[in-house]
Amino acid sequence: MNYKKIKKIINNLKIEKIIGNFIKIEKCGKNYRGFSPFNKEKIPSFIISPDKKIWKDFSSGRGGNLISFLIQYLKINYIDAVNYLLKKYYKNFIFFNNTKTIYINNILKLQEYAKVFFINKLNEKQNIKNYLINRGFNNLIIKKFSIGFAPPYNSLIKYFINKNIKINKNKIIDYGLFSFKKKKILDIFQNRIMFPIKNIYGYTIGFGGRNINNNLKYNKYLNSPNNIIYNKSKILYGIFEAKKYILKYNRCFITEGYTDVISLYQNGLKNVVSSSGTYINTYQINIIKKYTKNIILLYDGDEAGIKASIKSIDIFLQNNINIKFFIFPYNYDPNSFLFKKKKINKNKIQQYFKKKSLNFLEFKMKIFNKYFNDPFQKYILIKSIIKNIYNISNNIIKYIYLQEVEKIFNIKKEIIYKEINKFYIKNNKPKYLIFKDKKKYIYYNPILKIENIFIKKILNYKKYINKYLIINYKKKKIIININKILKNIIKEIKKNKIIFNNKENYIIIKNINKSLKKKKTLIRKEIKKKYDKKISNKIIYNFFKEIILKYKYYLILKKINLYIDNIKNNKNNNNLLQKIFFLTKQKNKIEQKLYFL
């Protein structure tokens, strides 16, 4: 990475021009002034100094150079901020000077050539352009989203050959534009309206093609195949155009298709992206989470769209998203809803969808209200809602929704909590809460109460402990001190009752509790001999393994949080970041082991 060259390039950029693309600023003497993008204010206190190439926001206390503004405003890291500037103002600059990056850069150039070719072909074909205009798209929006047309008869590969655009026949699959058939190179996209797919920096990384004929022989939509630069499950259509507006409104709308995004954008709803189908995954959700945690789903009003919306509830809740749903009339999608059913004022469209959207509980109640008279169907609905609530990561929000279920369905708290605990037991997780008696119920801390009794007994297995409590980092051992663990845990042994997920484990816990009262020390042979001959070495081994892995998981989590806190006070944080990345990988590996235990 050529830092000196990058620094020189950035210094040559006009800070006021670039920041002016994001917020409205006015000349004020030598400087520029505008309203803070970070706080709501009545008097503008955001100042830009072109001479010093710095900015200062007096309402929030933030300030810095151009890069720091992009990092804070767009919520991206240093490399992403530099990438953004190089893409926008220095398209031919190669950020990382290595073989792989040069190869990727060449593929990106080919996508750009293809995009220009498709745009030019659309401009030549007025009948195809009229098709788009008849569907409600104007010339400005067609240009904004770089919509094009792929002609038939392998026109793209012929264009590349005629223009002497270099392509490697051995690597042609990587380009995502061509395929091999009977040793011939063929265009993947033929006789289709083309929608370029851009990544977060604005680079064209792939295409979506819509068949303009109603011929059932060909798929209605065709996407670029997954390759070195494009993966359908790791991109959101329209994210480059929408990210600025997602930050502005602190909200993101998700649709199924490309035309839905373009139609809504044209009608004033600019903070909208597409999942390119009815399936959305954690990776795509994490892209949106960089900008907001508030999402409104705008899937179609047909059976498939409703089913997809219901299916997506859990994945949004697991990722701590404030998810809401807008229900379209049956067989309407966003495009047909806007142009055939209602004309909504562009200035009010944001508030319209916000007000009409429902949280997941309201959404399910509205969809399944016809089943309320059938006790069994009502039971299935309540059970599915409780399963959704189980997936909420925030305990306060979880508790609020449980209260709502209690009010709506008039069910006692104890019954609701017993039902939700079935999901905890099924997924080998500590219960949400425990009952002291029929009337009182209390919360408990799963981090402390899973492990506390058995650690003392596990000391008999020193080799096993060393295996699971020592991790290697850069050929150095990070040792977790078991004595410190024991000091904290032994205090809790007499106070706390063990609650465990596995039935066999529960039996062992019960028996060891009895032994603790008699002040006896147990080892594996004694457990087998004294309590249950059927208990195998494997059961005991897995039991100990689960305890140690869980404890190690929480210790690593604690260490990660400690490093994150240290980063804030430490300028040279590269080493700390490496440790965080390493420990996070270890944490994820432990999660997988626990899942399959």
Phi, psi and omega per residue, in radians:
M1 nan 2.198 -3.097
N2 -1.579 1.520 -3.042
Y3 -1.133 -0.705 -3.100
K4 -1.101 -0.751 -3.137
K5 -1.149 -0.718 3.119
I6 -1.089 -0.789 -3.142
K7 -1.048 -0.718 3.137
K8 -1.135 -0.728 3.133
I9 -1.103 -0.804 -3.112
I10 -1.120 -0.677 3.119
N11 -1.125 -0.455 3.132
N12 -1.410 -0.243 3.136
L13 -1.379 2.589 3.112
K14 -1.525 1.945 -3.068
I15 -1.058 -0.671 -3.087
E16 -1.201 -0.563 -3.132
K17 -1.235 -0.726 -3.090
I18 -1.274 -0.800 3.111
I19 -1.144 -0.550 3.101
G20 -1.110 -0.317 3.064
N21 -1.279 -0.366 -3.079
F22 -1.794 -0.630 -3.132
I23 -2.326 2.732 3.131
K24 -1.397 2.153 3.140
I25 -2.248 2.712 3.131
E26 -2.299 2.618 3.121
K27 -1.159 2.354 3.135
C28 -2.481 1.508 -3.038
G29 1.213 -2.251 3.088
K30 -1.355 -0.396 -3.042
N31 -1.765 -3.132 3.037
Y32 -2.141 2.597 -3.086
R33 -2.347 2.575 3.113
G34 -2.828 3.092 3.111
F35 -1.375 2.553 -3.121
S36 -1.080 2.297 3.045
P37 -1.427 -0.111 -3.074
F38 -1.833 -0.363 -3.139
N39 -2.396 2.665 3.030
K40 -1.447 2.273 -3.123
E41 -2.590 2.720 -3.137
K42 -1.635 -0.560 3.128
I43 -1.927 2.209 -3.103
P44 -1.102 2.229 -3.119
S45 -2.253 0.199 3.130
F46 -1.620 2.021 -3.042
I47 -2.019 2.373 3.057
I48 -2.060 2.274 3.077
S49 -1.882 1.809 -3.138
P50 -1.090 -0.592 -3.119
D51 -1.163 -0.811 -3.114
K52 -1.506 -0.213 -3.129
K53 1.029 0.755 3.102
I54 -2.327 2.908 3.065
W55 -2.362 2.710 3.126
K56 -2.500 2.246 3.073
D57 -1.892 1.814 -3.033
F58 -1.285 -0.353 -3.134
S59 -1.323 -0.580 -3.124
S60 -1.863 -0.240 -3.125
G61 1.466 0.058 -3.133
R62 -1.455 2.822 3.111
G63 -3.116 3.047 3.116
G64 2.594 -2.719 -3.134
N65 -1.727 -2.946 -3.087
L66 -1.095 -0.760 -3.128
I67 -1.085 -0.775 -3.118
S68 -1.122 -0.563 3.080
F69 -1.137 -0.817 -3.138
L70 -1.092 -0.701 3.132
I71 -1.072 -0.785 -3.071
Q72 -1.383 -0.653 -3.088
Y73 -1.354 -0.796 -3.112
L74 -1.541 -0.134 -3.132
K75 1.005 0.931 3.127
I76 -2.208 2.977 3.127
N77 -1.583 -3.133 -3.057
Y78 -1.043 -0.835 -3.090
I79 -1.104 -0.718 3.116
D80 -1.110 -0.660 3.136
A81 -1.147 -0.765 3.113
V82 -1.137 -0.756 3.109
N83 -0.997 -0.724 -3.138
Y84 -1.047 -0.809 -3.110
L85 -1.184 -0.728 -3.117
L86 -1.159 -0.679 3.125
K87 -1.118 -0.732 -3.025
K88 -1.347 -0.643 -2.988
Y89 -2.060 -0.303 3.131
Y90 -2.416 1.344 -2.988
K91 -1.130 -0.482 -3.072
N92 -1.617 0.020 -3.116
F93 -1.373 2.303 3.106
I94 -1.709 2.048 -3.043
F95 -1.185 -0.959 3.109
F96 -1.847 2.140 -3.067
N97 -1.613 1.281 3.048
N98 -2.417 2.951 -3.008
T99 -1.023 -0.799 -3.103
K100 -1.106 -0.770 -3.109
T101 -1.160 -0.687 3.106
I102 -1.106 -0.695 3.117
Y103 -1.117 -0.786 3.110
I104 -1.099 -0.735 3.131
N105 -1.045 -0.667 3.114
N106 -1.173 -0.678 3.105
I107 -1.146 -0.701 3.102
L108 -1.078 -0.658 3.105
K109 -1.116 -0.686 3.127
L110 -1.133 -0.655 3.088
Q111 -1.105 -0.664 -3.139
E112 -1.173 -0.742 3.074
Y113 -1.039 -0.769 -3.121
A114 -1.119 -0.725 -3.138
K115 -1.056 -0.822 3.136
V116 -1.080 -0.718 3.117
F117 -1.048 -0.814 -3.127
F118 -1.131 -0.690 3.128
I119 -1.105 -0.788 -3.140
N120 -1.099 -0.672 3.138
K121 -1.183 -0.610 3.090
L122 -1.139 -0.729 3.132
N123 -1.131 -0.492 3.108
E124 -1.351 -0.500 -3.076
K125 -1.757 1.583 -3.092
Q126 -1.150 -0.557 3.130
N127 -1.144 -0.608 3.102
I128 -1.257 -0.688 3.117
K129 -1.136 -0.662 3.101
N130 -1.114 -0.577 3.085
Y131 -1.035 -0.748 3.117
L132 -1.212 -0.723 -3.134
I133 -1.130 -0.676 3.100
N134 -1.138 -0.419 3.097
R135 -1.508 0.057 3.030
G136 1.788 0.058 -3.126
F137 -1.594 2.269 3.092
N138 -1.594 2.998 -3.080
N139 -1.087 -0.605 -3.126
L140 -1.127 -0.752 -3.107
I141 -1.274 -0.578 3.076
I142 -1.090 -0.720 3.114
K143 -1.238 -0.705 -3.107
K144 -1.024 -0.760 -3.100
F145 -1.703 0.186 3.041
S146 0.925 0.731 -3.133
I147 -1.207 2.421 -3.112
G148 -2.381 -2.918 3.133
F149 -2.459 2.282 3.095
A150 -1.728 1.932 -3.120
P151 -1.231 2.880 3.077
P152 -1.361 -3.062 3.011
Y153 1.138 0.663 3.028
N154 0.917 0.776 -3.060
S155 -1.167 -0.575 -3.069
L156 -1.203 -0.818 -3.132
I157 -1.129 -0.618 3.075
K158 -1.129 -0.691 3.109
Y159 -1.099 -0.768 3.138
F160 -1.074 -0.734 -3.123
I161 -1.188 -0.770 -3.141
N162 -1.117 -0.585 -3.120
K163 -1.584 0.103 -3.122
N164 0.955 0.636 3.060
I165 -1.370 2.120 -3.023
K166 -1.216 2.229 3.031
I167 -2.375 2.506 3.122
N168 -1.682 1.979 -3.068
K169 -1.087 -0.499 3.122
N170 -1.295 -0.376 -3.098
K171 -1.977 0.314 -2.968
I172 -1.149 -0.462 3.116
I173 -1.145 -0.577 -3.130
D174 -1.084 -0.406 -3.046
Y175 -1.307 -0.388 3.123
G176 1.245 0.253 -3.091
L177 -2.047 -0.363 -3.025
F178 -2.308 2.809 3.056
S179 -2.382 2.851 3.086
F180 -1.812 2.349 3.029
K181 -2.588 2.079 -3.088
K182 0.922 0.801 3.104
K183 1.098 0.309 3.079
K184 -1.951 2.521 3.080
I185 -1.545 2.152 -3.104
L186 -2.115 2.611 3.032
D187 -1.222 2.367 3.044
I188 -1.250 -0.711 -3.077
F189 -1.785 2.050 3.110
Q190 -2.421 2.321 3.121
N191 0.994 0.822 -3.114
R192 -2.353 2.567 2.968
I193 -1.341 2.290 -2.973
M194 -1.877 2.300 3.090
F195 -2.030 1.836 3.101
P196 -1.109 2.381 3.123
I197 -1.828 2.103 -3.088
K198 -1.859 2.592 3.023
N199 -1.475 -3.022 -3.024
I200 -1.120 -0.383 -3.134
Y201 -1.640 -0.105 3.125
G202 1.719 0.042 3.079
Y203 -1.319 2.391 3.032
T204 -1.332 2.082 -3.067
I205 -2.020 -0.150 3.134
G206 -3.061 -3.051 -3.105
F207 -2.464 2.668 2.933
G208 -2.069 2.277 -3.090
G209 -2.062 2.272 3.125
R210 -1.813 2.239 3.116
N211 -1.195 2.212 -3.094
I212 -1.526 -0.188 3.079
N213 -1.732 2.758 3.095
N214 -1.593 0.434 -3.118
N215 -1.277 2.049 -3.092
L216 -1.222 -0.190 3.135
K217 -1.136 -0.532 -3.096
Y218 -1.942 2.558 3.088
N219 -1.103 2.542 3.130
K220 -1.086 -0.783 3.107
Y221 -2.100 2.508 3.097
L222 -2.368 2.225 3.135
N223 -1.831 2.776 3.014
S224 -1.007 2.482 3.070
P225 -1.201 2.676 3.100
N226 -1.090 2.349 -3.140
N227 -2.607 -2.838 -3.037
I228 -1.131 -0.441 -3.113
I229 -1.976 -0.260 -3.052
Y230 -2.252 2.284 3.022
N231 -2.443 2.008 -3.025
K232 -0.957 -0.627 -3.082
S233 -1.386 -0.080 -3.095
K234 -2.069 0.346 -3.126
I235 -2.455 2.659 3.055
L236 -2.113 2.169 3.137
Y237 -1.171 2.272 3.100
G238 1.590 0.026 -3.076
I239 -1.118 -0.623 -3.129
F240 -1.118 -0.767 -3.136
E241 -1.286 -0.509 -2.985
A242 -1.585 -0.420 -2.921
K243 -1.005 -0.660 3.129
K244 -1.094 -0.678 -3.088
Y245 -1.417 -0.484 3.044
I246 -1.097 -0.744 3.083
L247 -1.132 -0.717 -3.090
K248 -1.098 -0.797 -3.065
Y249 -1.686 -0.106 -3.094
N250 0.927 0.778 -3.086
R251 -2.810 2.530 3.091
C252 -2.308 2.347 3.060
F253 -1.770 2.431 3.129
I254 -2.104 2.259 3.094
T255 -2.053 3.120 -3.135
E256 -1.481 -0.784 -2.932
G257 -2.142 3.007 -3.126
Y258 -1.119 -0.817 -3.066
T259 -1.155 -0.511 3.075
D260 -1.105 -0.783 3.133
V261 -1.063 -0.853 -3.075
I262 -1.125 -0.741 -3.140
S263 -1.098 -0.812 3.139
L264 -1.159 -0.711 3.127
Y265 -1.055 -0.773 3.141
Q266 -1.100 -0.519 -3.099
N267 -1.678 0.282 2.992
G268 1.791 -0.163 3.114
L269 -1.666 1.552 -2.969
K270 -1.648 -0.203 3.110
N271 -1.620 1.004 -3.037
V272 -2.280 2.439 3.099
V273 -2.341 2.963 3.112
S274 -2.151 2.444 3.071
S275 -1.492 0.080 -3.133
S276 0.950 0.918 -3.115
G277 2.318 -3.045 -3.067
T278 -1.693 0.218 3.113
Y279 -2.029 2.229 3.068
I280 -2.149 2.458 -3.065
N281 -2.068 3.055 -3.086
T282 -1.066 -0.672 -3.127
Y283 -1.061 -0.788 3.136
Q284 -1.158 -0.678 3.103
I285 -1.095 -0.682 3.137
N286 -1.147 -0.516 3.062
I287 -1.102 -0.805 -3.136
I288 -1.165 -0.631 -3.093
K289 -1.083 -0.337 3.049
K290 -1.105 -0.462 -3.037
Y291 -1.940 -0.586 -3.116
T292 -2.841 2.775 3.039
K293 -1.942 0.142 3.140
N294 -1.850 2.028 -3.081
I295 -2.231 2.394 3.023
I296 -2.078 2.160 -3.093
L297 -1.566 2.238 -3.120
L298 -2.063 0.895 3.115
Y299 -1.300 2.773 -3.058
D300 -1.014 2.765 -3.111
G301 -1.507 0.162 3.103
D302 -1.473 3.130 -3.076
E303 -1.075 -0.723 -3.126
A304 -1.126 -0.728 3.136
G305 -1.129 -0.733 3.123
I306 -1.146 -0.782 3.127
K307 -1.072 -0.729 3.130
A308 -1.127 -0.687 3.113
S309 -1.086 -0.779 3.136
I310 -1.120 -0.749 -3.113
K311 -1.140 -0.518 -3.072
S312 -1.403 -0.212 -3.050
I313 -0.953 -0.863 -3.050
D314 -1.078 -0.753 -3.086
I315 -1.165 -0.592 3.069
F316 -1.193 -0.781 -3.119
L317 -1.155 -0.672 3.103
Q318 -1.084 -0.523 -3.124
N319 -1.671 0.308 3.040
N320 1.036 0.734 3.141
I321 -1.759 2.389 2.999
N322 -1.434 1.578 -2.997
I323 -1.683 2.399 3.055
K324 -2.351 2.838 -3.043
F325 -2.285 2.424 3.019
F326 -1.896 2.187 -3.109
I327 -1.681 1.985 3.066
F328 -1.405 2.676 3.022
P329 -0.993 2.719 -3.055
Y330 -0.970 2.317 3.124
N331 1.178 0.288 3.042
Y332 -1.822 2.472 2.977
D333 -1.976 3.041 -3.109
P334 -0.947 -0.695 -3.096
N335 -1.139 -0.891 -3.128
S336 -1.194 -0.549 3.126
F337 -1.131 -0.732 -3.108
L338 -1.235 -0.714 -2.973
F339 -1.723 -0.388 -3.112
K340 -1.872 -0.577 -3.039
K341 -1.672 -0.894 -3.055
K342 -2.484 2.580 2.987
K343 -1.894 1.944 -3.081
I344 -1.797 2.381 3.112
N345 -1.020 2.312 -3.106
K346 -0.994 -0.641 -3.117
N347 -1.295 -0.295 -3.078
K348 -1.943 -0.021 -3.046
I349 -1.125 -0.632 3.131
Q350 -1.057 -0.872 -3.125
Q351 -1.217 -0.570 -3.130
Y352 -1.043 -0.920 -3.121
F353 -1.202 -0.583 3.128
K354 -1.129 -0.814 -3.097
K355 -1.194 -0.611 -3.059
K356 -1.493 -0.146 -3.108
S357 -1.409 2.678 -3.045
L358 -2.132 2.567 3.001
N359 -1.258 2.991 -2.981
F360 -1.105 -0.543 3.131
L361 -1.210 -0.828 3.106
E362 -1.096 -0.699 -3.141
F363 -1.050 -0.839 -3.136
K364 -1.166 -0.661 3.132
M365 -1.083 -0.696 -3.114
K366 -1.263 -0.693 -3.118
I367 -1.203 -0.683 -3.023
F368 -1.866 0.330 -3.086
N369 -1.097 -0.419 -3.118
K370 -1.244 -0.257 -3.122
Y371 -1.604 0.022 -3.017
F372 -1.107 -0.424 -3.113
N373 -1.499 -0.179 3.129
D374 -1.760 1.922 -3.061
P375 -0.972 -0.727 -3.106
F376 -1.188 -0.770 3.105
Q377 -1.113 -0.626 3.098
K378 -1.127 -0.703 3.089
Y379 -1.069 -0.765 3.126
I380 -1.083 -0.719 3.119
L381 -1.088 -0.837 -3.130
I382 -1.079 -0.734 3.138
K383 -1.098 -0.713 3.136
S384 -1.179 -0.622 3.100
I385 -1.164 -0.745 3.113
I386 -1.105 -0.645 3.077
K387 -1.095 -0.720 3.079
N388 -1.068 -0.769 -3.128
I389 -1.112 -0.642 3.086
Y390 -0.977 -0.606 -3.093
N391 -1.390 -0.117 3.092
I392 -1.252 2.214 -3.085
S393 -1.401 -0.496 -3.115
N394 -1.481 2.070 -3.049
N395 -1.143 -0.569 3.135
I396 -1.174 -0.833 3.119
I397 -1.096 -0.700 3.107
K398 -1.018 -0.790 -3.117
Y399 -1.133 -0.710 3.138
I400 -1.083 -0.774 3.132
Y401 -1.153 -0.635 3.091
L402 -1.110 -0.663 3.059
Q403 -1.100 -0.695 3.121
E404 -1.094 -0.739 3.110
V405 -1.068 -0.727 3.119
E406 -1.033 -0.760 -3.114
K407 -1.240 -0.834 -3.040
I408 -1.133 -0.805 -3.042
F409 -1.729 -0.042 3.116
N410 0.973 0.905 3.138
I411 -1.972 2.475 -3.139
K412 -1.142 2.567 -3.122
K413 -0.980 -0.777 -3.065
E414 -1.005 -0.690 -3.129
I415 -1.195 -0.752 3.133
I416 -1.070 -0.778 -3.107
Y417 -1.190 -0.595 3.066
K418 -1.133 -0.679 3.131
E419 -1.162 -0.768 -3.127
I420 -1.173 -0.556 3.123
N421 -1.197 -0.391 3.067
K422 -1.090 -0.627 3.115
F423 -1.250 -0.615 3.084
Y424 -1.132 -0.767 3.138
I425 -1.143 -0.764 -3.137
K426 -1.034 -0.654 -3.102
N427 -1.700 0.321 3.093
N428 0.935 0.801 3.103
K429 -2.116 2.662 3.095
P430 -1.056 2.512 -3.070
K431 -1.061 2.670 -3.129
Y432 -1.133 -0.713 3.080
L433 -2.744 2.906 3.139
I434 -2.202 2.733 -3.128
F435 -1.795 2.319 3.024
K436 -1.501 -0.724 3.049
D437 -2.621 -2.960 -3.047
K438 -1.164 -0.482 -3.044
K439 -1.746 -0.654 -3.023
K440 -1.743 2.497 3.048
Y441 -2.456 2.573 -3.068
I442 -2.339 2.740 3.011
Y443 -1.521 2.723 3.035
Y444 -2.448 2.844 -3.106
N445 -1.604 1.890 -3.070
P446 -1.149 -0.449 -3.095
I447 -1.096 -0.701 -3.086
L448 -1.512 -0.644 -2.887
K449 -1.523 -0.188 -3.137
I450 -1.293 -0.724 -2.922
E451 -1.688 -0.346 -2.709
N452 -1.017 -0.668 -3.065
I453 -1.367 -0.722 -2.944
F454 -1.366 -0.315 -3.105
I455 -1.004 -0.731 -3.141
K456 -1.037 -0.693 -3.116
K457 -1.300 -0.544 -3.108
I458 -1.181 -0.325 3.110
L459 -0.990 -0.357 3.083
N460 -1.201 -0.249 -3.094
Y461 -1.989 1.173 -3.011
K462 -1.111 -0.688 -3.132
K463 -1.087 -0.737 -3.134
Y464 -1.134 -0.718 3.137
I465 -1.079 -0.822 -3.130
N466 -1.048 -0.624 -3.129
K467 -1.126 -0.674 -3.022
Y468 -1.746 -0.248 -3.123
L469 -1.843 0.116 3.070
I470 -2.085 2.241 3.081
I471 -2.140 2.549 -3.109
N472 -1.657 2.287 3.084
Y473 -2.292 1.961 -3.106
K474 0.903 0.836 3.120
K475 1.134 0.155 3.063
K476 -1.947 2.555 -3.105
K477 -1.613 2.233 2.987
I478 -1.736 1.907 -3.064
I479 -1.715 2.243 3.075
I480 -1.588 2.058 -3.031
N481 -1.240 1.921 -3.080
I482 -1.263 -0.444 3.131
N483 -1.108 -0.688 3.106
K484 -1.130 -0.649 3.109
I485 -1.085 -0.821 -3.070
L486 -1.088 -0.695 -3.135
K487 -0.997 -0.741 3.130
N488 -1.292 -0.637 -3.028
I489 -1.336 -0.711 -3.079
I490 -1.044 -0.586 3.097
K491 -1.064 -0.529 -3.068
E492 -1.571 -0.173 -3.008
I493 -0.995 -0.848 -3.080
K494 -1.359 -0.453 -3.075
K495 -1.342 -0.668 -2.920
N496 -1.841 2.509 3.039
K497 -1.624 2.454 -3.133
I498 -1.400 2.326 2.983
I499 -2.161 2.153 -3.100
F500 -2.305 2.740 -3.019
N501 -1.374 -0.751 -3.050
N502 -1.435 2.362 -3.079
K503 -1.122 -0.739 3.124
E504 -1.102 -0.690 3.098
N505 -1.116 -0.631 -3.134
Y506 -1.113 -0.682 3.123
I507 -1.102 -0.779 3.134
I508 -1.074 -0.772 3.137
I509 -1.031 -0.797 -3.114
K510 -1.043 -0.764 -3.127
N511 -1.204 -0.671 -3.141
I512 -1.238 -0.557 3.033
N513 -1.018 -0.725 3.099
K514 -1.106 -0.723 -3.125
S515 -1.151 -0.618 3.127
L516 -1.082 -0.669 3.133
K517 -1.125 -0.564 3.132
K518 -1.542 0.033 3.131
K519 1.005 0.696 3.097
K520 -1.767 2.597 3.087
T521 -1.736 2.261 -3.114
L522 -1.882 2.497 2.937
I523 -2.140 3.089 -3.009
R524 -1.018 -0.741 -3.116
K525 -1.094 -0.717 -3.117
E526 -1.157 -0.666 3.100
I527 -1.045 -0.795 -3.104
K528 -1.168 -0.796 -3.029
K529 -1.227 -0.787 -2.976
K530 -1.387 -0.646 -2.957
Y531 -1.877 -0.777 -3.053
D532 -2.766 1.969 -3.126
K533 -1.177 -0.365 -3.107
K534 -1.350 -0.286 -3.126
I535 -1.223 2.053 -3.073
S536 -1.556 2.898 3.071
N537 -1.024 -0.632 -3.093
K538 -1.122 -0.736 -3.131
I539 -1.093 -0.811 -3.128
I540 -1.152 -0.735 3.123
Y541 -1.013 -0.844 3.140
N542 -1.130 -0.616 3.124
F543 -1.093 -0.880 3.106
F544 -1.090 -0.711 -3.119
K545 -1.057 -0.753 -3.131
E546 -1.101 -0.766 -3.140
I547 -1.042 -0.869 -3.070
I548 -1.148 -0.759 3.137
L549 -1.075 -0.738 3.123
K550 -1.120 -0.747 -3.129
Y551 -1.145 -0.729 3.120
K552 -1.096 -0.662 3.107
Y553 -0.985 -0.856 -3.093
Y554 -1.225 -0.575 3.093
L555 -1.159 -0.746 3.108
I556 -1.119 -0.740 3.107
L557 -1.017 -0.737 3.120
K558 -1.113 -0.724 -3.133
K559 -1.164 -0.679 3.097
I560 -1.055 -0.828 3.130
N561 -1.076 -0.613 3.106
L562 -1.144 -0.766 3.118
Y563 -1.122 -0.681 3.121
I564 -1.070 -0.736 3.100
D565 -1.113 -0.644 -3.132
N566 -1.215 -0.540 -3.133
I567 -1.023 -0.678 -3.093
K568 -1.053 -0.550 -3.093
N569 -1.803 0.106 -3.055
N570 -2.218 2.097 -3.121
K571 -1.266 -0.730 3.141
N572 -1.521 1.387 -2.984
N573 -1.817 0.189 -3.106
N574 -1.072 -0.731 -3.138
N575 -1.128 -0.716 3.122
L576 -1.136 -0.709 3.113
L577 -1.074 -0.735 3.114
Q578 -1.065 -0.729 3.126
K579 -1.144 -0.705 3.119
I580 -1.083 -0.789 3.128
F581 -1.070 -0.759 -3.128
F582 -1.107 -0.848 -3.119
L583 -1.148 -0.594 3.091
T584 -1.112 -0.705 3.073
K585 -1.065 -0.754 3.120
Q586 -1.073 -0.736 3.138
K587 -1.065 -0.768 -3.137
N588 -1.132 -0.646 3.109
K589 -1.131 -0.697 3.128
I590 -1.131 -0.719 3.111
E591 -1.000 -0.741 3.129
Q592 -1.128 -0.758 3.134
K593 -1.088 -0.733 3.133
L594 -1.140 -0.635 -3.114
Y595 -1.115 -0.703 -3.070
F596 -1.665 0.092 -3.102
L597 -1.175 nan nan
